[in-house]
Amino acid sequence: MTDRQISPSQFAELATAISARGVVPALEMLASSLLEQKNYRELFTVRQMQARHKLGLPVIDVEQTRDLSDPLRTQLEDAYVEACREVGMLLLAEGNLREAWMYLQISGDKKAVRERLATLEPTEANSNEMVEIALYEGVWPRRGLELILDSHGVCNTITTLDGVLPNLPRQEQAEAASLLVGYLHGQLMENVRADVERQQDQPPTETTLAALLADRESLLAEGNYHIDTSHLSSVVRFARMSDDPDTLRLAVDLTQYGRRLHKQFQFSSEEPFADFYPAHGLFLGALLAQAEHLRSGEGAARAAIIDEAIMYFRDRAEKSDVEAAGTSAVEFYISLLARLRRFDLAMDELAHLIPPGTPTMGIAPHLWELAERSGNYKRMADICRERGDVVGYTGGLAAAALNADKSLR
């Protein structure tokens, strides 16, 4: 953006325009000049002046909208938003992301910034700015992580994601997980295939880690491994965020590799994932079976996988001492049930396993969310009554009554 000084003759032209033709033409002339100079900051100020004049307000008003009442206040705010959109788009077209976002976040044009991030080629000059807007401003977290992965590698990307993950919406968490699962699985497959080829003097034909490792115990003998094992465990942990079948399939394959590693690489974790790779294999395998069922229909093998996972995580939840260890094991169990669409069972287990008033970690859906997703508000009301929650009880009964009214219409 250029902040070129206006010449003395232009000052004279503006003065003549105001005296001869009035304020509106003069402001438009100034706006055109600033647009030509790409002086977008000043253009924004002129657009504000034009909006105030059009609405019969003082052209110069430092207090702006403070004392205005509707509809005038709304009209002025709408004009300001439109000015933000115009200036933001101009800055965006030039690749000035940081300043463009200052305006476009006000106008709500997040999609336009994402589209620009998709086409803008990262350079030494703009890559930090791209990461800042994509990841830390929340415009497109996956794109920001891709840039970190390309420039700083998987270790820095994992560390960064661990820091921002709690602040990301659920869908953005899933997209980030898919990125890292796909990347690490690809790297690990490449390394294992190269090892197999060295040993047998020809490329292997297998297409999964599980198949590559079958009957090839020497690959992981004596503590051998093919990728940083801390990276592997972190990425498997991130995979819990995903419901995408392709991502889950790769993640389950990663657990097949992880469970075959030497015992020194079987990292300990909190319940219900103390037995890290086998437990994650069950959790992710059940989600994969559910996703495949939704895609192509029921199957006995998929049902068996889901039932095994439910039994395992129920056992870990029931054996967990909530007062001593917290609610993590119970909440992961309830979360799994909800993601498997066993909403009524999830509500029953929540009532059974989490004592009233116990602080939770936000892993499992709230009782109200489970009721909304299942439509079983009567069960919610019953649970709330048992727990002495008069507000939840009333809300459940009210929602149940309204639902019944809708079904009769």
C-alpha positions in Angstrom: 0.0 0.0 0.0 1.3 3.5 -0.9 0.8 6.5 1.3 1.8 9.1 -1.4 1.5 12.8 -0.4 -1.2 14.9 -2.1 0.2 17.7 -4.1 -0.5 21.4 -3.3 -2.6 21.6 -6.5 -4.8 18.8 -5.3 -5.5 20.7 -2.1 -6.6 23.7 -4.2 -8.8 21.4 -6.4 -10.5 20.1 -3.3 -11.1 23.5 -1.9 -12.5 24.6 -5.3 -14.7 21.5 -5.5 -16.2 22.1 -2.1 -17.0 25.7 -2.7 -18.2 25.3 -6.3 -19.9 21.9 -6.3 -20.4 21.0 -2.7 -19.3 18.3 -0.2 -20.5 15.2 -1.9 -18.5 15.6 -5.2 -15.4 16.8 -3.2 -15.5 13.7 -1.0 -15.9 11.4 -4.0 -13.0 13.1 -5.8 -10.8 12.6 -2.7 -11.9 9.0 -2.4 -11.0 8.3 -6.1 -7.6 9.9 -5.6 -6.9 7.8 -2.5 -8.1 4.7 -4.3 -5.7 5.4 -7.2 -2.8 6.0 -4.8 -3.8 2.7 -2.9 -3.9 4.8 0.3 -6.6 2.5 1.8 -6.3 3.7 5.4 -7.3 7.2 4.4 -9.9 5.9 2.0 -11.6 4.2 4.9 -11.8 7.5 6.8 -13.3 9.2 3.8 -15.9 6.5 3.4 -16.9 7.1 7.0 -17.2 10.8 6.3 -19.4 10.1 3.2 -21.6 7.8 5.3 -22.1 10.4 8.0 -22.9 13.2 5.5 -25.4 11.0 3.6 -27.3 10.4 6.9 -27.4 14.1 7.8 -24.7 13.7 10.5 -21.6 15.9 11.1 -18.9 14.9 8.7 -16.4 15.2 11.6 -17.6 13.3 14.6 -15.1 11.7 16.9 -17.8 10.2 19.1 -19.3 8.5 16.1 -22.2 6.3 17.1 -22.2 6.8 20.9 -25.3 8.9 21.3 -27.3 7.8 18.2 -30.5 5.9 18.4 -32.0 3.5 15.9 -32.7 3.4 13.0 -29.9 6.0 12.5 -27.4 4.1 14.6 -27.9 0.9 12.6 -27.7 2.7 9.3 -24.4 4.2 10.2 -23.0 1.0 11.5 -24.1 -0.8 8.3 -22.3 1.8 6.2 -19.1 1.4 8.3 -19.3 -2.4 7.9 -19.5 -1.9 4.1 -16.5 0.4 4.2 -14.6 -2.2 6.1 -15.5 -4.8 3.5 -14.4 -2.5 0.6 -11.0 -1.6 2.2 -10.4 -5.1 3.5 -11.0 -6.6 0.1 -8.6 -4.1 -1.5 -5.9 -5.0 1.0 -6.6 -8.7 0.6 -6.1 -8.5 -3.2 -2.6 -7.1 -2.5 -1.8 -9.9 -0.1 -1.7 -7.6 3.0 -3.4 -10.2 5.2 -2.8 -8.8 8.6 -4.3 -5.3 7.8 -7.0 -6.8 5.6 -8.1 -9.0 8.5 -8.4 -5.9 10.7 -11.2 -4.8 8.5 -12.7 -8.0 7.3 -13.2 -9.6 10.7 -15.6 -6.6 11.3 -17.5 -7.2 8.1 -17.5 -11.0 8.7 -15.7 -11.9 5.5 -13.8 -14.8 6.9 -14.5 -16.9 3.8 -12.7 -14.4 1.5 -9.6 -14.5 3.7 -9.6 -18.3 3.6 -9.8 -18.2 -0.2 -6.9 -15.9 -0.4 -4.9 -18.0 2.0 -5.5 -21.0 -0.3 -4.0 -19.2 -3.4 -1.3 -17.1 -1.7 2.2 -18.5 -2.1 4.1 -18.5 1.2 7.4 -16.6 1.1 9.9 -15.6 3.7 8.2 -12.2 3.8 4.6 -13.4 4.4 4.7 -16.9 5.9 4.6 -15.7 9.5 1.7 -13.4 8.7 -0.1 -16.3 7.0 0.4 -18.5 10.0 -0.8 -15.7 12.4 -4.0 -15.1 10.5 -4.8 -18.7 9.6 -4.0 -20.3 12.9 -3.9 -17.8 15.7 -6.7 -15.6 14.4 -8.7 -18.8 13.7 -9.4 -18.1 10.0 -8.2 -21.5 8.8 -6.2 -23.4 11.5 -5.4 -26.3 9.2 -3.7 -24.1 6.7 -1.7 -22.5 9.4 -0.5 -25.9 10.7 0.3 -26.9 7.1 2.6 -24.0 6.8 4.3 -24.8 10.1 4.6 -28.5 9.0 6.2 -27.5 5.7 8.6 -25.0 7.2 9.4 -26.3 10.7 8.6 -30.0 10.6 6.3 -32.3 12.5 7.8 -31.7 16.0 7.0 -28.0 16.0 3.6 -28.7 14.5 2.7 -31.1 17.3 3.9 -28.6 19.9 1.9 -25.8 18.3 -1.3 -27.9 18.0 -1.0 -29.0 21.6 -1.0 -25.3 22.6 -4.0 -24.1 20.4 -6.1 -27.3 20.4 -8.4 -26.3 23.4 -9.3 -23.1 21.7 -10.3 -24.6 18.3 -13.8 -25.5 17.4 -14.6 -29.2 17.1 -14.5 -29.2 13.3 -11.1 -27.4 13.2 -9.7 -29.9 15.7 -10.8 -32.7 13.4 -9.2 -31.1 10.4 -5.9 -30.6 12.3 -5.9 -34.2 13.4 -6.5 -35.4 9.8 -3.5 -33.3 8.6 -1.1 -34.8 11.1 -2.4 -38.4 10.8 -2.1 -38.3 7.1 1.4 -36.8 7.2 2.8 -39.1 9.8 1.2 -42.3 8.3 2.7 -41.4 4.9 6.2 -40.9 6.4 6.0 -44.1 8.4 4.8 -46.1 5.5 7.6 -44.8 3.4 10.2 -45.7 6.0 8.9 -49.1 6.7 8.6 -50.0 3.0 12.2 -48.8 2.5 13.3 -51.1 5.4 11.4 -54.1 3.9 12.9 -53.5 0.5 16.4 -53.4 2.0 15.8 -56.7 3.7 14.2 -58.6 0.8 15.8 -56.8 -2.2 12.5 -55.9 -3.7 9.6 -53.4 -3.0 6.8 -54.8 -0.8 3.3 -55.1 -2.2 1.5 -54.5 1.1 -0.5 -51.3 1.5 -0.9 -51.0 5.3 1.5 -50.9 8.2 -0.3 -53.9 9.8 0.3 -56.0 6.6 3.9 -54.8 6.3 4.7 -55.9 9.9 2.9 -59.3 9.7 5.5 -62.1 9.7 8.3 -59.6 9.7 9.3 -59.5 13.4 12.8 -58.4 12.5 11.5 -54.9 11.5 11.0 -54.0 15.1 13.5 -56.3 16.7 15.9 -55.1 19.4 14.0 -51.8 19.9 14.1 -50.8 16.3 11.7 -48.1 15.1 11.0 -46.1 11.9 9.8 -42.8 13.2 10.0 -40.7 16.3 8.0 -42.6 18.8 6.9 -39.5 20.7 5.5 -38.1 17.5 3.6 -41.3 16.9 1.9 -41.3 20.3 1.0 -37.6 20.0 -0.6 -38.1 16.5 -2.5 -41.1 17.7 -3.8 -39.1 20.6 -4.9 -36.3 18.2 -6.7 -38.8 16.0 -9.4 -39.1 18.7 -10.7 -35.8 17.4 -11.7 -37.2 14.0 -14.8 -38.9 12.7 -13.5 -39.0 9.1 -13.3 -42.7 8.0 -10.2 -42.2 5.9 -8.4 -40.5 8.8 -9.6 -43.1 11.3 -8.4 -45.9 9.0 -4.9 -44.5 8.9 -5.0 -43.9 12.7 -6.0 -47.4 13.5 -3.1 -48.6 11.3 -0.8 -46.4 13.3 -1.9 -48.1 16.5 -1.1 -51.5 14.9 2.5 -50.3 14.4 2.6 -48.7 17.9 1.5 -51.8 19.8 4.3 -53.8 18.2 7.0 -51.4 19.3 9.4 -52.5 22.1 8.1 -52.1 25.6 10.3 -49.1 26.3 8.2 -47.2 23.7 4.9 -48.2 25.2 4.3 -44.8 26.9 2.1 -44.6 29.9 -1.0 -42.5 29.8 -4.0 -41.7 32.0 -7.1 -43.9 32.0 -8.8 -45.0 29.9 -5.7 -45.0 27.7 -3.2 -46.4 30.1 -2.6 -49.3 27.7 -2.0 -46.7 25.1 -2.0 -48.3 21.6 -4.4 -51.2 22.3 -6.9 -48.8 24.0 -6.6 -46.3 21.1 -7.0 -49.1 18.6 -10.3 -50.0 20.2 -11.5 -46.4 20.5 -10.6 -45.4 17.0 -11.6 -48.7 15.6 -15.1 -48.3 17.0 -15.4 -44.8 15.5 -14.2 -46.2 12.1 -16.8 -49.1 12.3 -19.5 -46.5 13.0 -18.4 -44.3 10.2 -18.3 -47.2 7.8 -21.7 -48.3 9.0 -23.2 -44.9 8.3 -21.5 -45.0 4.8 -22.5 -48.5 3.7 -24.8 -50.2 6.2 -24.6 -52.6 9.1 -22.2 -55.5 9.3 -21.7 -58.1 11.9 -17.9 -57.5 12.1 -18.4 -53.8 12.6 -21.0 -54.4 15.3 -18.6 -56.7 17.1 -15.8 -54.1 17.0 -18.2 -51.5 18.5 -19.4 -53.8 21.2 -15.9 -54.7 22.2 -14.9 -51.1 22.5 -18.0 -50.3 24.6 -17.3 -53.1 26.9 -13.6 -52.1 27.3 -14.3 -48.5 28.1 -17.3 -49.3 30.3 -14.9 -51.5 32.3 -12.3 -48.7 32.6 -15.0 -46.2 33.6 -16.5 -48.4 36.2 -13.1 -49.2 37.8 -12.1 -45.5 37.8 -12.1 -43.7 41.2 -13.8 -40.5 40.2 -12.9 -38.7 43.5 -9.2 -39.6 43.3 -8.5 -39.7 39.6 -11.2 -37.4 38.2 -13.8 -38.1 35.5 -11.5 -38.6 32.5 -12.2 -42.4 32.1 -15.9 -41.9 32.6 -16.1 -39.0 30.2 -14.2 -40.7 27.4 -16.6 -43.6 27.8 -19.7 -41.3 27.6 -18.1 -39.4 24.7 -17.6 -42.7 22.8 -21.2 -43.7 23.4 -22.4 -40.3 22.1 -20.2 -40.5 19.0 -21.6 -44.0 18.4 -25.1 -42.5 18.7 -26.0 -44.4 21.8 -27.4 -41.3 23.3 -29.9 -42.9 25.8 -27.2 -45.2 27.1 -24.8 -42.2 27.4 -27.4 -40.4 29.5 -27.9 -43.5 31.7 -24.2 -44.0 32.2 -23.7 -40.3 33.0 -26.3 -40.5 35.7 -24.8 -43.8 37.0 -21.1 -43.0 36.9 -20.8 -39.2 37.6 -22.0 -38.2 41.1 -24.1 -35.0 41.2 -22.0 -31.9 41.6 -18.8 -33.6 40.4 -16.5 -31.2 38.4 -16.0 -32.6 34.9 -13.4 -32.0 32.2 -15.6 -31.1 29.2 -14.7 -34.3 27.4 -18.2 -35.8 27.4 -21.3 -33.9 26.1 -23.4 -32.3 28.7 -26.7 -34.0 29.7 -28.6 -31.3 28.0 -26.7 -31.9 24.7 -27.3 -35.6 24.9 -31.0 -35.0 25.4 -31.1 -32.6 22.5 -29.3 -35.0 20.2 -31.5 -38.0 21.2 -34.8 -36.1 21.6 -35.3 -38.0 24.9 -36.0 -34.9 27.1 -38.2 -37.1 29.4 -35.1 -39.1 30.4 -33.2 -35.8 31.0 -36.0 -34.6 33.3 -35.9 -37.9 35.2 -32.2 -37.7 35.8 -32.4 -34.0 36.8 -35.1 -34.9 39.3 -33.0 -37.7 40.8 -30.2 -35.2 41.2 -32.2 -32.4 42.6 -31.7 -30.1 39.6 -34.9 -28.2 39.4 -33.8 -26.0 36.5 -32.8 -29.0 34.4 -35.9 -30.9 35.4 -38.1 -28.0 34.3 -36.2 -27.5 31.1 -36.5 -31.2 30.2 -40.2 -31.3 30.8 -40.7 -28.1 28.8 -38.7 -29.4 25.9 -40.5 -32.7 26.0 -43.9 -30.9 25.9 -42.9 -28.6 23.1 -41.6 -31.6 21.1 -44.9 -33.4 21.7 -46.8 -30.3 20.4 -44.7 -30.2 17.2 -45.3 -33.9 16.5 -49.1 -33.4 16.7 -49.0 -30.5 14.1 
